[in-house]
Amino acid sequence: QVQLVESGGGLVQAGGSLRLSCAPSGSIFSVGTMVWYRQVSGQQRDLVATITSGGSTNYAAAVKGRFTISRDNANNTMYLQMNSLKPEDTAVYYCKTNSAGRMYWGRGTQVPVSS
């Protein structure tokens, strides 16, 4: 069963940077919009950024100007460059996409930001 796999999370100090990656564990085709979400324990999962197959991007207000989403269509891989991290960015980060009418989620990668 193909799923998305996030990587690149880990403990970082406030003001630091991390780059998250999201890639499928197997072959998927005609991948549509790819999305990063984040979730703090006990709270709802919030949208962070989206990128269409054509490269159009959208960001949550809380991360605009600090985070950059990108993708490699040849490998169906997505990235999230996170700069100027703040303690309030601490969360589990998830990726999601759809392919041939099916939705795919990753299991998440933890990003703790220390003050």
C-alpha positions in Angstrom: 0.0 0.0 0.0 1.6 3.3 -1.1 1.7 6.0 1.4 3.5 9.3 1.8 6.6 9.5 4.0 7.7 12.7 5.6 11.2 13.3 6.7 13.5 16.1 8.0 11.8 16.9 11.3 13.7 17.3 14.6 14.5 19.6 17.4 15.6 23.1 16.4 16.2 26.3 18.3 14.0 29.3 17.8 15.3 31.3 14.8 16.7 28.2 13.1 15.7 26.4 9.9 14.6 23.0 8.8 13.7 21.5 5.5 10.9 18.9 5.4 10.4 16.4 2.6 7.4 14.3 1.6 7.7 11.5 -0.9 5.6 8.5 -1.9 6.7 5.0 -0.7 5.9 3.6 -4.1 4.7 4.7 -7.6 1.8 7.1 -7.9 0.7 9.0 -10.9 -1.0 12.2 -11.9 -0.4 13.8 -8.5 -2.5 16.8 -7.9 -2.2 19.6 -5.3 0.2 18.8 -2.5 -0.4 20.1 1.0 1.4 20.5 4.3 -0.6 20.5 7.5 0.5 20.7 11.1 -1.1 19.6 14.3 -0.5 20.3 17.9 -1.5 17.6 20.3 -5.2 18.0 21.3 -5.9 20.6 18.6 -7.2 20.4 15.1 -4.9 19.8 12.1 -4.2 23.2 10.4 -3.3 23.9 6.8 0.2 25.3 6.4 0.8 25.6 2.7 -0.4 24.2 -0.6 1.2 23.8 -4.1 -0.6 22.9 -7.3 0.9 20.7 -10.0 1.6 23.9 -11.9 3.5 25.4 -9.0 1.0 27.9 -7.6 1.4 28.3 -3.9 -0.6 29.4 -0.9 0.3 29.9 2.7 -1.3 30.2 6.1 -0.9 33.8 7.5 1.2 32.4 10.4 4.0 31.1 8.1 3.9 33.5 5.2 7.3 35.0 4.5 9.1 32.4 6.6 8.1 29.1 5.0 8.5 28.1 1.3 6.7 25.1 -0.3 8.1 23.5 -3.4 7.8 20.3 -5.4 9.6 18.0 -7.8 7.0 16.7 -10.2 9.4 14.2 -11.7 9.6 12.4 -8.4 6.2 13.5 -6.9 8.2 14.9 -3.9 7.3 18.0 -2.0 9.4 20.1 0.3 8.8 22.7 3.1 11.7 25.1 3.8 11.1 26.5 7.2 13.1 29.6 8.3 13.0 31.8 11.4 11.2 29.1 13.3 9.3 30.1 16.4 8.2 28.0 19.4 4.6 28.3 18.2 5.6 26.4 15.0 6.1 23.3 17.2 3.8 20.6 15.9 3.6 17.3 14.0 3.8 18.1 10.2 1.8 16.0 7.8 1.7 15.9 4.0 -1.3 15.1 1.8 -2.0 14.7 -1.9 -4.4 13.0 -4.2 -3.7 10.8 -7.2 -6.2 9.2 -9.6 -9.1 10.0 -7.2 -7.4 8.6 -4.1 -6.2 10.7 -1.2 -2.8 10.0 0.4 -1.6 11.1 3.8 1.8 10.7 5.6 2.2 9.7 9.2 3.8 12.9 10.2 7.2 14.2 11.3 7.7 16.0 14.6 9.1 19.5 14.7 9.8 20.8 18.3 11.1 24.4 18.4 12.8 25.3 21.6 12.9 28.9 22.9 
